[in-house]
Amino acid sequence: MSLSTFAVPVVIAAAAFYQLSDQYDSAVAAFFAFTPAEQMSLLALLFAVIFAAVGASQSITVGSSSSSSSKITKNYPVNEITAAQTDKEKFQCLFPMIRDELLDSMREKNEMKDEAVDWAAQVMDYNVPGGKLNRGTTVLAVYRALMKRELTGVETARAAVVGWAIEFLQAFFLVADDVMDDSQTRRGQPCWYKVPKVNLIAINDSFLLESWVFGILKEHFGHESYYHDLVDLMLDVIQKTEFGQLLDLTSQPSDGKIDLERFTAERYQQIVKYKTAFYSFYLPVAMGMIMAGIKQDTAFKLARNICCIMGEYFQIQDDYLDCFGDPEVIGKVGTDIQDNKCSWLVVQALERCSSAQRRVLESNYGQWDDKKVEKVKNLYKTLDLPAAFAQYEDDSYKAIQSELARVTLMPREVFELFLAKIYKRSK
């Protein structure tokens, strides 16, 4: 407890003593005229007043400290942010700072040698900043929309920090997912575990990426009143995403047999909701809402509902592009057919196919054989699934617009930002 804690009661006591100094002798005589029990009661009352004053003083001190701590700012690259033209450019200004902070923490707080720090730097540089950065930049856009004004340089920087925490989370999921799916490329380059010197070290690297998510939040927001809200949301979304991954990975028997009966629309929707919608759509929006001071549960429930609808739309697009997209454009070679994935296309095919066509699926789906993969793709075309997807895309857009018409608790712009990025995307 600091000396300043006692400042208020000491001043009060000194003032009182000064005022009563002329009556000191008579006050002492009066005190000893009481019975011992009465003397004890008077002393108890006196100490109660003193402790109350000390408590009030401490409360004032803590409140003052908390208020000042909320104004603590780091040396953010405000000039670079101000000079940047787009949200993505502003967002990218923060990555070097965050990267260096994390590496410095490894050296100074965790006694890591240069070899380990250099490896960590490569993990970050290879896996974190190379994507479209939609999740991270969305935090900036959402925060600005909710504040209903342009953000200051520092506000932009802090929103970007939260966005980078989400991008580190995305990198964690992708590095781990590529190992589990035996994927070959990611963002136009070999998957991290496919780099010769990496291999299954990538599993531990994915854990590092996850741990840095929380290091970022603590370093920049540990003093904020909403810090625990950010952490709780992040933990909840991570768990939900891993539940979705569990549903995805266990959608087929572990013995390697193909069981198309398990590819149902209900299971698919649950996988999409938990594996994609929460972390890709709801998380950036909810993080921005927390930073903007929104507290109403109804607002978060509405955001969650709309984001889950958009997440399903986005994942169905992703499934379609995995099969029919240009690898040069989407940045990866699709492997959903080979991986025996419960994708939207196979679910639709099973609902539309004849008995003979179903046998084609049963004989060719889930196998790493280019000729068999081509047979499945040809069947998709025969069933006119590209046209079915185009119709689904139009219907979903209308359904989302209908939901947005009900938004009253926050600006519609919060959600329209996302919709503009994903509608009829090609990658």
Stockholm file with secondary structure:
# STOCKHOLM 1.0

chainA/1-427         MSLSTFAVPVVIAAAAFYQLSDQYDSAVAAFFAFTPAEQMSLLALLFAVIFAAVGASQSITVGSSSSSSSKITKNYPVNEITAAQTDKEKFQCLFPMIRDELLDSMREKNEMKDEAVDWAAQVMDYNVPGGKLNRGTTVLAVYRALMKRELTGVETARAAVVGWAIEFLQAFFLVADDVMDDSQTRRGQPCWYKVPKVNLIAINDSFLLESWVFGILKEHFGHESYYHDLVDLMLDVIQKTEFGQLLDLTSQPSDGKIDLERFTAERYQQIVKYKTAFYSFYLPVAMGMIMAGIKQDTAFKLARNICCIMGEYFQIQDDYLDCFGDPEVIGKVGTDIQDNKCSWLVVQALERCSSAQRRVLESNYGQWDDKKVEKVKNLYKTLDLPAAFAQYEDDSYKAIQSELARVTLMPREVFELFLAKIYKRSK
#=GR chainA/1-427 SS CCGGGGHHHHHHHHHHHHHHGGGHHHHHHHHHHSCHHHHHHHHHHHHHHHHHHHHHHHHHHHHHHHHHHTTCCCCCCHHHHHHCCSHHHHHHTTHHHHHHHHHHHHHHTTCCCHHHHHHHHHHHHHHSTTSCCHHHHHHHHHHHHHHTSCCCHHHHHHHHHHHHHHHHHHHHHHHHHHHHHTCCEETTEECGGGSTTTTTHHHHHHHHHHHHHHHHHHHHHTTSTTHHHHHHHHHHHHHHHHHHHHHHHTSSCTTSCCCGGGCCHHHHHHHHIIIIIIIIIIHHHHHHHHHTTCCCHHHHHHHHHHHHHHHHHHHHHHHHHHHHSCHHHHSSCCCTTTTTCCCHHHHHHHHHCCHHHHHHHHHHTTCCCHHHHHHHHHHHHHTTHHHHHHHHHHHHHHHHHHHHTTCCSSCTHHHHHHHHHHTTCCC
#=GC SS_cons         CCGGGGHHHHHHHHHHHHHHGGGHHHHHHHHHHSCHHHHHHHHHHHHHHHHHHHHHHHHHHHHHHHHHHTTCCCCCCHHHHHHCCSHHHHHHTTHHHHHHHHHHHHHHTTCCCHHHHHHHHHHHHHHSTTSCCHHHHHHHHHHHHHHTSCCCHHHHHHHHHHHHHHHHHHHHHHHHHHHHHTCCEETTEECGGGSTTTTTHHHHHHHHHHHHHHHHHHHHHTTSTTHHHHHHHHHHHHHHHHHHHHHHHTSSCTTSCCCGGGCCHHHHHHHHIIIIIIIIIIHHHHHHHHHTTCCCHHHHHHHHHHHHHHHHHHHHHHHHHHHHSCHHHHSSCCCTTTTTCCCHHHHHHHHHCCHHHHHHHHHHTTCCCHHHHHHHHHHHHHTTHHHHHHHHHHHHHHHHHHHHTTCCSSCTHHHHHHHHHHTTCCC
//
